[in-house]
């Protein structure tokens, strides 16, 4: 038995929260639907506007770029920090003002 897209989504809605965000389409021209749990934090249902906004942000491609940039920037900051002052309190650092 072949289910139509609407019937499939309705059957899945009992178990998953189905989110239609961004209007992305796959190679076949069908809209991409994100499946997440039915509730989040035991109180935010799949129809809650706040949760829909969070799903929109989490599935946005620029959010991935921002997180990656934040990780790279943090790694650079950790690599350029002078930690000698923690081992030798009398050390005069040229990187970190005391």
Secondary structure, DSSP 8 states (H G I E B T S, - for coil): ----HHHHHHHHHTTEEEE--TT-B-TTS-B--EEEESEETTTEETT-HHHHHHHHHHT-HHHHHHHHHHHHHHHHHHHH---HHHH-TT---SSS--
